[in-house]
Amino acid sequence: MLSDTDLERRPGRPRSEQCDLAIRAAVLDLLVEEGFAGISIEGVAARAGVGKATIYRRWPSKEDLVVDAVVTHSLEHVGSPDTGSLRGDLLVLLRAMIEKFRRDGPLVLAFTAEQHHHPQLAEAFRRTFLDDRRAASREIFERAVARGELPPDADLELLQDVGAAILWHRLAVTGAPVGDDLPERIVNQFLPR
């Protein structure tokens, strides 16, 4: 008689976590270097040092592979800082965004560019990168309203975009420096002392 453990086992070798990491790293590198159209399963397999069959057993399509690689890489919960003031909370949040851009700027830019052509990539970008960050900033502004730092009729939807939009504009459009002092400059502009 087979035990529950025997029934759960799949035929073949167990899946290698190291292999998964190598494949995902290859996908991310190729996305930055070649764009989505330039990624091929053959290229990923060669760069990762695995066979094409290894990839196809794990991901049914190139799109699924790219989405999984980006989602896995971006899985980080973005907390809503609570320093006791709107100014302090925004500074912590904007500094964290700058660090994310410094770590993953080329990947974020490449993935953003591709989402206009591939709806599944766009959905993954919103789900893994934007939604958590927007929720965290919304909490900051809701607490500021509750503390009386912002009026009750403040446009929280618009306020959520201000700091992030400036950072994004510098990263993706102008190429202007994103220095360590930028969070303070943004906050001082919109929340005079």
Secondary structure, DSSP 8 states (H G I E B T S, - for coil): ---HHHHH--SSS---HHHHHHHHHHHHHHHHHHHHHH--HHHHHHHHT--HHHHHHH-SSHHHHHHHHHHHHH---------SSHHHHHHHHHHHHHHHHHHHHHHHHHHHHHHTT-HHHHHHHIIIIIHHHHHHHHHHHHHHHHHTSS-TT--HHHHHHHHHHHHHIIIIII-----TTHHHHHHHHHS--
